[in-house]
Amino acid sequence: MKFSLRLKPLKLGKFFVFFLIGLVLVTDFYSNHILSIENLISLKEFAKNYYLSYPYFTRVIFCTVYILCVSAFIPVATLLTILSGVIFGSLEGTILALSSASIGATISLFFVRSFFYPYFSNYQSKRFQKFSDNFKAYGSTYLFAVRMAPILPFFLVNIFVALMPIKTLQFFLVSFLGMAPMTFIFVYTGTVLDQISSYKDILTLNLIVTLSLIGCIPLLFKLIFNSSFSQRKNT
């Protein structure tokens, strides 16, 4: 069995939807509406000032919102992780985001197994079948690889793993360790974006190079795991 995290190309209709969403966002951004750079910077400054005034309460609110969103399968984990870098910085942001993501994922695992298992157990798709086959072949190692190279949506992994024979504590530990590198990268992305204070900052060479390198890291993880498992298969 070949280990692979490769996904099939999106259909033309999905490309059109993504293009349409992107067009709306870009249009709104450059027409100085809600998503204008000035409003985003003001929101960022407000969040940071609020954190300085109420540090403990801000941490509690952030972690609670993060855990609830992950538990409810709301796909905003990446955005919240980046936001943690903007507000809390690299070290504290990584700790809060990683802990919240792991706890939320474990709660979602519990919910699926306790209340939705009959429904999801009858769910069949090529993506789920591929995940199931790879998990049965490689076990927790495959979960670790998927967490390290987040090609599949975070909430979808939580649902799929809930249908697999894995203990809750094992799921928590593997997810925590597997998500740690990418969590730090996304948090660091937030610290980089925190440096933006005007339109001119977006076009700086340092920012463009940094964000480009960050975007290449998941692909690098994917190549490493594909190569590693291919060698393991041939031995």
Residue pairs with C-beta under 8 A, 6 or more apart in sequence:
1 133
1 134
1 137
1 233
2 229
2 230
2 233
3 134
3 137
3 138
3 142
3 145
3 225
3 226
3 229
3 230
3 233
4 130
4 134
4 226
5 145
5 146
5 149
5 151
5 152
5 222
5 225
5 226
6 151
7 127
7 151
7 152
8 126
10 18
25 35
28 34
28 35
28 36
29 35
29 36
29 37
32 38
37 196
37 198
37 199
37 202
41 196
41 197
41 198
44 86
44 194
47 83
47 86
47 87
48 86
48 87
50 58
51 58
51 87
51 88
58 87
59 88
59 96
62 80
62 83
62 84
62 87
62 88
62 96
62 100
63 96
63 99
63 100
65 80
66 77
66 80
66 84
66 96
66 97
66 100
66 101
66 104
67 100
67 103
67 104
67 107
68 104
69 76
69 77
69 80
69 104
70 77
70 100
70 101
70 103
70 104
70 105
70 107
70 108
70 154
70 155
70 158
71 104
71 107
71 108
71 111
72 108
73 108
73 155
73 158
73 159
74 155
75 153
75 154
75 155
77 101
77 104
77 154
77 155
78 150
78 154
78 186
80 97
80 100
81 93
81 97
81 101
81 183
81 186
81 187
81 190
82 186
82 187
82 189
82 190
82 193
83 190
84 93
84 94
84 96
84 97
84 187
84 190
85 93
85 94
85 186
85 187
85 188
85 189
85 190
85 191
85 192
85 193
85 194
86 93
86 190
86 191
86 193
86 194
87 93
87 190
88 96
89 191
90 184
90 187
90 188
90 191
93 187
93 190
93 191
94 180
94 183
94 184
94 187
97 183
97 186
97 187
98 176
98 179
98 180
98 183
101 154
101 175
101 179
101 183
102 172
102 175
102 176
102 179
103 172
105 154
105 158
105 171
105 172
105 175
106 168
106 171
106 172
106 175
108 155
108 158
108 159
108 162
109 158
109 161
109 162
109 168
109 171
110 168
112 120
112 158
112 159
112 162
112 163
113 162
117 162
117 163
120 159
120 162
120 163
121 163
127 152
127 156
128 160
131 146
131 152
131 157
131 160
132 160
132 163
132 164
134 142
135 142
135 143
135 160
135 161
135 164
136 164
138 145
138 229
139 166
140 166
140 170
140 174
143 157
143 161
143 166
143 171
143 174
143 175
143 178
144 174
144 177
144 178
145 178
145 225
145 229
146 152
146 157
146 178
147 157
147 174
147 175
147 177
147 178
147 179
147 182
148 178
148 179
148 181
148 182
148 221
148 225
149 182
149 218
149 221
149 222
149 225
150 182
150 218
151 218
151 222
152 160
161 171
181 221
182 217
182 218
182 221
185 214
185 217
188 214
189 211
189 214
192 207
192 210
192 211
192 214
195 201
195 207
196 202
196 207
201 207
